[in-house]
């Protein structure tokens, strides 16, 4: 997802750290009248609860908008978790590696 987040300047550092923890790629930052606008690409799966998290991080003073940017390859360790969960949901036995 292409994400644009607007927060007061004092919260910019914590927003950057949070985006990095969500596997986000920072594209740039701008200052507009005491606010910082952060542009980033972040996987959709990492953005599902972002509205609540942003509100708590910025004391309700931050906002964001996002739109679909492109599809990308899922990292191998996350891919394995998705496949395992899908097999378990269908009742297929998952083979344990020895």
N, C-alpha and C positions, 0 to 999 in steps of 0.2 A: 504494500500500500504506500502511496505517496502521502505523507503526513505533514501538515503545517500546524505548529503549536505556538500560541501566543501566550506569554506569561510575563509578569513583572520581572524586571532585571534581577532582583534578588533571588529568584528561583531558577535562573538559567542553568546554573551548575548542577543542581539536583535533577533537573529535567534531562540534561545531557547524560548523566550517569544512568538514569533510569532507561533511556533509549538504548544505551549500550548494553544494558543487562537484558533487554528484549531482542537482541540480535539486530538492532537498528543500525543503519548507515547514515551518518549525519551528512547532509548535502550542503548545508550552509546556515548562516545566522545573520539576521539584520536587526538593527535597533530602530524602534519607532516610538517616539514620545514616552520614554520610560518603560517601554515593554521590549522584550526580546522575542523575535519570531524565529523559530527553529524549523528548518525544513529537513526532512529525513525520509528514508525508505525503511519500512518496518514490516516484517511478516504479519499477515492478517491474524494468524493464530495468537500472536503476542499482543494484539490490539483489542481483543474482545472485552476486556474489563478496564480499558484505559481511561474511560470517562470518570469512573469512580476513583481510580488511582490519581488522576490529575487533580481532581477536586481536593482530595486529601493532602496532596503534596503542596498545593498552592493556596490552601485555605479558601478555595472556591473562586479564586481570581484568575485562573487559567482557562483557556479554551483551545479547542483543536478541531481541525477538519481533515478528512482523509478521503482519498479516492483510489480506485484500482490503478496500479502502475503497470505491472507485468507479472507473469508467472516466473518462478525461479525454482531451482533444484532444492529439495529438502535435504538437509545434512543427514549423513548415514545413521547416526545414533538416534535421531528423531524419527527417521523413516522406520527403523526397527521397532520402536515403540508403537507407531501407528499400525504397522502390520500385525503385531502381536495383539493389540487391542481389538482390531477388526476380526481376527481369527477367533478370539475369545468370545466376541459378541455373536458370532455365527455358530459357536459350539464346536469349532474345530480344535482338536488337541494340538497344543503347541509343543514342538520338540525341544527338549532341553539339551543344551550343548554340554558335553562332558569336559 
